[in-house]
Structure formats: structure tokens, C-alpha cells
Amino acid sequence: QVQLVESGGGLVQPGGSLRLSCAASGLSLDYYHIGWFRQAPGKEREKVSCISRDGITYYDNSVSGRFTISRDSAKNMVFLQMTYLKPEDTAVYYCATVDMWRTLKYGTECRPQSSGYWGQGTQVTAAA
């Protein structure tokens, strides 16, 4: 059975940091590009960051310079280090398998796989 399980969410003050983890079982993340997405109450899901099988990264403009995505093949995990958190970062964060590609005009892009895998999400709240 394939599972992606997120962890590491919590409540943090604005300006604080959290590290999210995405652990996989039943599949090797070495064969997948992985992305982080988030959804705030009443809002549509949005893309946060992606990492390719060989370490190429994508960041949404809203998190670029504050968040860092990484992967650890030995642990079969992907991480999202979040720093300088803002109240607008508050959301449920999900990891998922993604498609990634590069264009001359837009650079690196990613989107969820049409028949991919998703985790159950972890809540991140940045509030005083």
C-alpha cells in the first residue's frame, strides 16, 4: 500500500520556523518528483514548492527565499524547511507526487500528477 505521510506542522509565532517532513512507504521517492501544496480555509489549493528526482527545485514567489525543499534518499523522505513564517502561510500542507518540466519562458514548473499520490496533510499555523 502506497502512503505519503506529512508531519512537522504546528503553531508558531510570525517570524518563526518549522520543518515539514513527507515520509513515503510502498514506493521509492527516488523515482518521483515531489511537491508541497497548501490550502487555507475558504481558499483554493496552491502550489508551494517542488523538487525533481535529481534535485531541481521550484518555489512559488510567495515563499521564495523563505522556504527550502530538500530530499533524503536514504530516509525516503522529502522536507520543507519554512523560515520567517507569516500569518498568510497558515494552511494545511500536503505533499504529493508531481510532474515537472522546464520552459525557456517560465523556467521550472510543476503540477500534481493526474493519478498520483497525496498525503493526508499537516496543519501549519503562524499566529501571535
C-alpha positions in Angstrom: 0.0 0.0 0.0 1.4 3.4 -1.0 1.3 6.1 1.6 2.7 9.6 1.9 2.6 10.9 5.5 3.3 14.5 6.4 4.5 15.6 9.8 6.1 18.6 11.5 3.2 21.1 11.4 2.2 23.1 14.4 1.6 26.6 15.8 4.4 29.1 15.5 4.7 32.8 16.0 5.2 35.0 12.9 8.8 35.1 12.1 9.3 31.6 13.4 10.4 28.4 11.6 9.1 24.8 11.1 10.3 21.8 9.1 7.7 19.7 7.4 8.5 16.1 6.5 7.0 13.8 3.9 7.6 10.2 4.5 6.9 7.5 1.9 6.0 3.9 2.2 5.2 1.4 -0.5 7.2 3.5 -3.1 10.7 4.8 -3.6 10.7 8.6 -3.8 13.9 8.3 -5.9 11.6 7.6 -8.9 9.3 10.6 -8.3 9.3 14.3 -8.4 7.6 15.6 -5.2 5.8 18.8 -4.5 4.3 20.6 -1.5 0.9 22.3 -1.7 -1.2 24.1 0.8 -4.8 25.0 1.3 -6.1 27.7 3.6 -9.8 27.7 4.8 -12.0 29.1 2.1 -9.2 29.2 -0.5 -8.1 27.1 -3.4 -5.2 24.7 -3.1 -1.9 26.4 -4.1 1.5 25.1 -5.1 4.3 25.9 -2.8 7.5 24.1 -3.9 8.6 21.1 -5.9 11.8 19.0 -6.2 12.7 16.8 -9.1 14.3 13.4 -8.9 17.7 14.9 -9.4 17.2 17.9 -7.1 16.0 20.7 -9.4 13.7 22.9 -7.4 10.7 25.2 -7.9 9.3 27.8 -5.5 6.2 29.9 -5.6 7.1 33.6 -5.5 5.3 33.9 -2.1 7.8 31.6 -0.4 10.9 32.0 -2.4 13.8 33.0 -0.2 12.0 31.8 2.9 11.3 28.1 2.3 13.7 25.4 1.2 12.8 22.0 -0.2 15.1 19.0 0.0 15.1 15.2 -0.2 16.9 12.4 1.6 17.0 9.2 -0.5 18.4 7.1 2.4 15.3 8.0 4.5 12.9 8.0 1.6 11.7 11.5 2.7 11.2 15.0 1.4 11.4 18.0 3.6 10.2 21.6 3.5 12.1 24.0 5.8 10.0 27.0 6.4 11.5 30.2 7.9 10.2 33.7 8.5 6.7 32.4 8.6 3.9 34.8 8.0 0.2 34.6 9.1 -0.7 34.2 5.4 1.3 30.9 5.4 -1.3 29.4 7.6 -2.8 26.4 5.9 -2.9 22.6 5.7 0.2 21.5 3.9 0.2 18.4 1.6 3.0 16.5 -0.2 2.2 14.8 -3.5 3.9 13.3 -6.5 4.1 15.8 -9.3 5.1 16.2 -13.0 7.9 18.7 -13.6 9.2 20.3 -16.7 11.2 23.4 -17.8 10.4 26.0 -20.4 12.6 28.9 -21.7 9.9 31.4 -20.9 8.8 30.3 -17.4 11.6 28.2 -16.1 10.9 25.2 -14.0 7.2 24.3 -13.5 5.4 21.5 -11.7 1.8 20.3 -11.2 0.2 17.3 -9.4 0.3 14.0 -11.3 -3.2 13.2 -12.7 -3.2 9.8 -11.0 -0.6 10.5 -8.3 -0.3 10.1 -4.6 -1.2 12.6 -1.8 -0.6 12.7 1.9 -3.3 13.5 4.4 -1.9 16.9 5.3 -0.4 18.7 8.3 -1.7 21.9 9.8 0.7 24.9 9.9 -0.5 28.0 11.8 1.5 31.2 12.1 -0.1 33.4 14.7 0.8 35.6 17.7 
